[in-house]
Amino acid sequence: MDKKNRQRLQGNIVSHQQPKTAVVEVVRFKRHRRYAKFISRHKKYHAHDEKNEYNVGDKVIIEATRPISKLKRW
């Protein structure tokens, strides 16, 4: 996978209690088939933060990478 073709997601950091790990919540909007109303979908990703430079509430862009640990792939 080339660096320029990796999947990127934008979200907010909701937890930063583990060392070198940040939990990022990504919100996506999906349109309902029948009612055509937009519904928000939330998903949390574990992202690698080597220098512990981000804090809770920061808006970040995460990028897919090789598996770093059991849960971290971003």
CNS distance restraints for C-alpha pairs under 8 A (distance, minus, plus):
assign (resid   1 and name CA) (resid   5 and name CA) 6.74 0.50 0.50
assign (resid   1 and name CA) (resid   6 and name CA) 6.69 0.50 0.50
assign (resid   2 and name CA) (resid   6 and name CA) 6.52 0.50 0.50
assign (resid   6 and name CA) (resid  63 and name CA) 6.45 0.50 0.50
assign (resid   6 and name CA) (resid  64 and name CA) 5.84 0.50 0.50
assign (resid   6 and name CA) (resid  65 and name CA) 7.64 0.50 0.50
assign (resid   7 and name CA) (resid  63 and name CA) 5.78 0.50 0.50
assign (resid   7 and name CA) (resid  64 and name CA) 5.50 0.50 0.50
assign (resid   8 and name CA) (resid  61 and name CA) 6.55 0.50 0.50
assign (resid   8 and name CA) (resid  62 and name CA) 5.59 0.50 0.50
assign (resid   8 and name CA) (resid  63 and name CA) 4.49 0.50 0.50
assign (resid   8 and name CA) (resid  64 and name CA) 6.53 0.50 0.50
assign (resid   9 and name CA) (resid  26 and name CA) 7.09 0.50 0.50
assign (resid   9 and name CA) (resid  61 and name CA) 5.56 0.50 0.50
assign (resid   9 and name CA) (resid  62 and name CA) 5.37 0.50 0.50
assign (resid   9 and name CA) (resid  63 and name CA) 6.58 0.50 0.50
assign (resid  10 and name CA) (resid  26 and name CA) 6.26 0.50 0.50
assign (resid  10 and name CA) (resid  59 and name CA) 7.30 0.50 0.50
assign (resid  10 and name CA) (resid  60 and name CA) 5.83 0.50 0.50
assign (resid  10 and name CA) (resid  61 and name CA) 4.39 0.50 0.50
assign (resid  10 and name CA) (resid  62 and name CA) 6.35 0.50 0.50
assign (resid  11 and name CA) (resid  24 and name CA) 5.93 0.50 0.50
assign (resid  11 and name CA) (resid  25 and name CA) 5.39 0.50 0.50
assign (resid  11 and name CA) (resid  26 and name CA) 4.42 0.50 0.50
assign (resid  11 and name CA) (resid  27 and name CA) 6.77 0.50 0.50
assign (resid  11 and name CA) (resid  59 and name CA) 5.74 0.50 0.50
assign (resid  11 and name CA) (resid  60 and name CA) 5.68 0.50 0.50
assign (resid  11 and name CA) (resid  61 and name CA) 6.46 0.50 0.50
assign (resid  11 and name CA) (resid  62 and name CA) 7.86 0.50 0.50
assign (resid  12 and name CA) (resid  24 and name CA) 5.42 0.50 0.50
assign (resid  12 and name CA) (resid  25 and name CA) 5.47 0.50 0.50
assign (resid  12 and name CA) (resid  26 and name CA) 6.81 0.50 0.50
assign (resid  12 and name CA) (resid  56 and name CA) 7.68 0.50 0.50
assign (resid  12 and name CA) (resid  57 and name CA) 5.76 0.50 0.50
assign (resid  12 and name CA) (resid  58 and name CA) 5.62 0.50 0.50
assign (resid  12 and name CA) (resid  59 and name CA) 4.53 0.50 0.50
assign (resid  12 and name CA) (resid  60 and name CA) 6.09 0.50 0.50
assign (resid  13 and name CA) (resid  22 and name CA) 6.54 0.50 0.50
assign (resid  13 and name CA) (resid  23 and name CA) 5.71 0.50 0.50
assign (resid  13 and name CA) (resid  24 and name CA) 4.38 0.50 0.50
assign (resid  13 and name CA) (resid  25 and name CA) 6.28 0.50 0.50
assign (resid  13 and name CA) (resid  55 and name CA) 6.92 0.50 0.50
assign (resid  13 and name CA) (resid  56 and name CA) 5.01 0.50 0.50
assign (resid  13 and name CA) (resid  57 and name CA) 5.25 0.50 0.50
assign (resid  13 and name CA) (resid  58 and name CA) 5.61 0.50 0.50
assign (resid  13 and name CA) (resid  59 and name CA) 6.61 0.50 0.50
assign (resid  13 and name CA) (resid  60 and name CA) 7.31 0.50 0.50
assign (resid  14 and name CA) (resid  22 and name CA) 7.76 0.50 0.50
assign (resid  14 and name CA) (resid  23 and name CA) 5.80 0.50 0.50
assign (resid  14 and name CA) (resid  24 and name CA) 5.87 0.50 0.50
assign (resid  14 and name CA) (resid  25 and name CA) 6.45 0.50 0.50
assign (resid  14 and name CA) (resid  56 and name CA) 5.35 0.50 0.50
assign (resid  14 and name CA) (resid  57 and name CA) 6.28 0.50 0.50
assign (resid  15 and name CA) (resid  22 and name CA) 5.96 0.50 0.50
assign (resid  15 and name CA) (resid  23 and name CA) 5.09 0.50 0.50
assign (resid  15 and name CA) (resid  24 and name CA) 7.36 0.50 0.50
assign (resid  15 and name CA) (resid  55 and name CA) 7.98 0.50 0.50
assign (resid  15 and name CA) (resid  56 and name CA) 5.84 0.50 0.50
assign (resid  16 and name CA) (resid  21 and name CA) 6.41 0.50 0.50
assign (resid  16 and name CA) (resid  22 and name CA) 4.75 0.50 0.50
assign (resid  16 and name CA) (resid  23 and name CA) 6.41 0.50 0.50
assign (resid  16 and name CA) (resid  55 and name CA) 6.55 0.50 0.50
assign (resid  16 and name CA) (resid  56 and name CA) 6.40 0.50 0.50
assign (resid  17 and name CA) (resid  21 and name CA) 7.65 0.50 0.50
assign (resid  17 and name CA) (resid  22 and name CA) 7.59 0.50 0.50
assign (resid  18 and name CA) (resid  22 and name CA) 7.21 0.50 0.50
assign (resid  19 and name CA) (resid  52 and name CA) 7.29 0.50 0.50
assign (resid  20 and name CA) (resid  48 and name CA) 5.93 0.50 0.50
assign (resid  20 and name CA) (resid  49 and name CA) 4.67 0.50 0.50
assign (resid  20 and name CA) (resid  50 and name CA) 5.03 0.50 0.50
assign (resid  20 and name CA) (resid  51 and name CA) 6.76 0.50 0.50
assign (resid  20 and name CA) (resid  52 and name CA) 5.67 0.50 0.50
assign (resid  21 and name CA) (resid  46 and name CA) 6.58 0.50 0.50
assign (resid  21 and name CA) (resid  47 and name CA) 5.73 0.50 0.50
assign (resid  21 and name CA) (resid  48 and name CA) 4.90 0.50 0.50
assign (resid  21 and name CA) (resid  49 and name CA) 5.27 0.50 0.50
assign (resid  21 and name CA) (resid  50 and name CA) 7.66 0.50 0.50
assign (resid  21 and name CA) (resid  52 and name CA) 7.70 0.50 0.50
assign (resid  22 and name CA) (resid  46 and name CA) 5.82 0.50 0.50
assign (resid  22 and name CA) (resid  47 and name CA) 5.22 0.50 0.50
assign (resid  22 and name CA) (resid  48 and name CA) 6.39 0.50 0.50
assign (resid  22 and name CA) (resid  49 and name CA) 6.33 0.50 0.50
assign (resid  22 and name CA) (resid  54 and name CA) 7.94 0.50 0.50
assign (resid  23 and name CA) (resid  44 and name CA) 6.43 0.50 0.50
assign (resid  23 and name CA) (resid  45 and name CA) 5.64 0.50 0.50
assign (resid  23 and name CA) (resid  46 and name CA) 4.63 0.50 0.50
assign (resid  23 and name CA) (resid  47 and name CA) 6.12 0.50 0.50
assign (resid  24 and name CA) (resid  44 and name CA) 5.48 0.50 0.50
assign (resid  24 and name CA) (resid  45 and name CA) 5.21 0.50 0.50
assign (resid  24 and name CA) (resid  46 and name CA) 6.33 0.50 0.50
assign (resid  24 and name CA) (resid  47 and name CA) 6.86 0.50 0.50
assign (resid  25 and name CA) (resid  42 and name CA) 6.60 0.50 0.50
assign (resid  25 and name CA) (resid  43 and name CA) 5.62 0.50 0.50
assign (resid  25 and name CA) (resid  44 and name CA) 4.34 0.50 0.50
assign (resid  25 and name CA) (resid  45 and name CA) 6.38 0.50 0.50
assign (resid  26 and name CA) (resid  42 and name CA) 5.74 0.50 0.50
assign (resid  26 and name CA) (resid  43 and name CA) 5.41 0.50 0.50
assign (resid  26 and name CA) (resid  44 and name CA) 6.22 0.50 0.50
assign (resid  26 and name CA) (resid  45 and name CA) 7.68 0.50 0.50
assign (resid  27 and name CA) (resid  40 and name CA) 6.43 0.50 0.50
assign (resid  27 and name CA) (resid  41 and name CA) 5.60 0.50 0.50
assign (resid  27 and name CA) (resid  42 and name CA) 4.64 0.50 0.50
assign (resid  27 and name CA) (resid  43 and name CA) 6.69 0.50 0.50
assign (resid  28 and name CA) (resid  40 and name CA) 5.61 0.50 0.50
assign (resid  28 and name CA) (resid  41 and name CA) 5.13 0.50 0.50
assign (resid  28 and name CA) (resid  42 and name CA) 6.49 0.50 0.50
assign (resid  29 and name CA) (resid  38 and name CA) 5.98 0.50 0.50
assign (resid  29 and name CA) (resid  39 and name CA) 5.46 0.50 0.50
assign (resid  29 and name CA) (resid  40 and name CA) 4.46 0.50 0.50
assign (resid  29 and name CA) (resid  41 and name CA) 6.04 0.50 0.50
assign (resid  30 and name CA) (resid  38 and name CA) 5.42 0.50 0.50
assign (resid  30 and name CA) (resid  39 and name CA) 5.25 0.50 0.50
assign (resid  30 and name CA) (resid  40 and name CA) 6.32 0.50 0.50
assign (resid  30 and name CA) (resid  41 and name CA) 7.16 0.50 0.50
assign (resid  31 and name CA) (resid  36 and name CA) 5.63 0.50 0.50
assign (resid  31 and name CA) (resid  37 and name CA) 5.58 0.50 0.50
assign (resid  31 and name CA) (resid  38 and name CA) 4.36 0.50 0.50
assign (resid  31 and name CA) (resid  39 and name CA) 6.11 0.50 0.50
assign (resid  32 and name CA) (resid  36 and name CA) 4.84 0.50 0.50
assign (resid  32 and name CA) (resid  37 and name CA) 5.30 0.50 0.50
assign (resid  32 and name CA) (resid  38 and name CA) 6.09 0.50 0.50
assign (resid  32 and name CA) (resid  39 and name CA) 6.81 0.50 0.50
assign (resid  45 and name CA) (resid  72 and name CA) 7.61 0.50 0.50
assign (resid  45 and name CA) (resid  74 and name CA) 7.33 0.50 0.50
assign (resid  46 and name CA) (resid  71 and name CA) 6.21 0.50 0.50
assign (resid  46 and name CA) (resid  72 and name CA) 5.07 0.50 0.50
assign (resid  46 and name CA) (resid  73 and name CA) 7.19 0.50 0.50
assign (resid  46 and name CA) (resid  74 and name CA) 6.63 0.50 0.50
assign (resid  47 and name CA) (resid  62 and name CA) 7.08 0.50 0.50
assign (resid  47 and name CA) (resid  72 and name CA) 5.64 0.50 0.50
assign (resid  47 and name CA) (resid  73 and name CA) 6.81 0.50 0.50
assign (resid  47 and name CA) (resid  74 and name CA) 4.69 0.50 0.50
assign (resid  48 and name CA) (resid  68 and name CA) 7.91 0.50 0.50
assign (resid  48 and name CA) (resid  72 and name CA) 6.60 0.50 0.50
assign (resid  48 and name CA) (resid  74 and name CA) 6.39 0.50 0.50
assign (resid  49 and name CA) (resid  53 and name CA) 7.17 0.50 0.50
assign (resid  49 and name CA) (resid  54 and name CA) 7.57 0.50 0.50
assign (resid  54 and name CA) (resid  58 and name CA) 6.63 0.50 0.50
assign (resid  62 and name CA) (resid  74 and name CA) 6.06 0.50 0.50
assign (resid  63 and name CA) (resid  74 and name CA) 5.41 0.50 0.50
assign (resid  64 and name CA) (resid  73 and name CA) 6.11 0.50 0.50
assign (resid  64 and name CA) (resid  74 and name CA) 4.56 0.50 0.50
assign (resid  65 and name CA) (resid  73 and name CA) 5.57 0.50 0.50
assign (resid  65 and name CA) (resid  74 and name CA) 5.45 0.50 0.50
assign (resid  66 and name CA) (resid  73 and name CA) 5.93 0.50 0.50
assign (resid  66 and name CA) (resid  74 and name CA) 7.81 0.50 0.50
assign (resid  67 and name CA) (resid  71 and name CA) 7.82 0.50 0.50
assign (resid  67 and name CA) (resid  72 and name CA) 6.03 0.50 0.50
assign (resid  67 and name CA) (resid  73 and name CA) 4.63 0.50 0.50
assign (resid  67 and name CA) (resid  74 and name CA) 7.86 0.50 0.50
assign (resid  68 and name CA) (resid  72 and name CA) 5.49 0.50 0.50
assign (resid  68 and name CA) (resid  73 and name CA) 6.13 0.50 0.50
assign (resid  69 and name CA) (resid  73 and name CA) 7.43 0.50 0.50
